[in-house]
């Protein structure tokens, strides 16, 4: 085989091994952001799963250092749907 083919195979393998890891916070401890429609946003530790209000990169309960963050918009979507349902009931 020619050296060009070996180089291409090597690059493909490197991309497969290292190319798909876009969010390093998912592997180690990470902060889970929970946005809300009306209330202030809150945050959750991926280690102890306790929630806190202050935006910080160290859990105030277990001391885990967050290597990244992930946003969970499930509660936001539910609150938004609930507000829309109330508006429909009120005829707005």
C-alpha positions as CSV (number, residue, x, y, z in Angstrom):
1,X,0.0,0.0,0.0
2,X,1.1,3.5,-0.7
3,X,2.0,5.9,2.2
4,X,-0.9,8.2,1.2
5,X,-3.4,5.5,2.0
6,X,-1.8,4.9,5.4
7,X,-2.0,8.6,6.2
8,X,-5.6,8.7,5.2
9,X,-6.4,5.7,7.4
10,X,-4.5,7.2,10.3
11,X,-6.4,10.5,10.0
12,X,-9.8,8.7,9.8
13,X,-8.9,6.8,13.0
14,X,-7.9,9.9,14.8
15,X,-11.1,11.6,13.9
16,X,-13.1,8.6,15.1
17,X,-11.3,8.5,18.4
18,X,-11.2,12.2,19.2
19,X,-13.6,14.0,16.9
20,X,-16.9,13.2,18.6
21,X,-16.1,14.4,22.1
22,X,-17.6,17.9,21.9
23,X,-18.8,18.2,25.5
24,X,-16.1,17.1,28.0
25,X,-18.4,18.0,30.9
26,X,-20.6,15.0,30.3
27,X,-17.7,12.6,31.3
28,X,-16.7,14.0,34.6
29,X,-18.7,16.1,37.1
30,X,-20.8,18.8,35.3
31,X,-23.3,21.4,36.2
32,X,-26.8,21.0,34.8
33,X,-28.5,24.3,34.1
34,X,-32.3,24.4,34.5
35,X,-33.7,27.6,32.9
36,X,-37.2,28.7,33.9
37,X,-39.7,31.0,32.2
38,X,-40.7,33.2,35.2
39,X,-38.6,32.0,38.2
40,X,-34.9,32.5,38.4
41,X,-32.8,29.7,36.8
42,X,-31.4,27.0,39.1
43,X,-28.6,24.6,38.7
44,X,-28.0,20.9,39.6
45,X,-24.8,18.9,40.5
46,X,-24.4,15.8,38.4
47,X,-22.7,14.1,41.3
48,X,-25.0,14.6,44.3
49,X,-28.0,15.8,42.2
50,X,-28.8,18.7,44.7
51,X,-30.0,22.0,43.3
52,X,-28.7,25.4,44.0
53,X,-29.5,29.0,42.8
54,X,-26.0,30.6,42.4
55,X,-24.2,30.1,39.1
56,X,-20.9,28.6,40.1
57,X,-18.5,25.9,38.9
58,X,-18.1,24.1,42.3
59,X,-21.0,22.3,44.0
60,X,-21.8,24.0,47.3
61,X,-22.9,20.7,48.8
62,X,-20.4,18.0,47.8
63,X,-17.5,20.2,46.5
64,X,-17.4,18.6,43.0
65,X,-15.6,20.8,40.5
66,X,-17.5,21.0,37.3
67,X,-15.6,20.4,34.1
68,X,-18.5,21.7,31.9
69,X,-22.2,22.3,31.9
70,X,-25.3,20.9,30.2
71,X,-28.6,22.6,29.8
72,X,-31.8,20.7,30.6
73,X,-34.7,22.7,29.1
74,X,-37.4,20.2,30.0
75,X,-38.9,22.2,32.9
76,X,-38.7,25.4,30.8
77,X,-40.7,23.8,28.0
78,X,-43.3,22.4,30.5
79,X,-43.7,25.9,32.1
80,X,-44.0,27.5,28.7
81,X,-46.8,25.1,27.7
82,X,-48.6,25.7,31.0
83,X,-48.5,29.4,30.5
84,X,-49.8,29.1,26.9
85,X,-52.7,26.8,28.2
86,X,-53.6,29.5,30.8
87,X,-53.6,32.2,28.1
88,X,-55.9,30.0,26.0
89,X,-58.3,29.6,28.9
90,X,-58.3,33.4,29.5
91,X,-58.9,34.0,25.8
92,X,-55.6,35.9,25.3
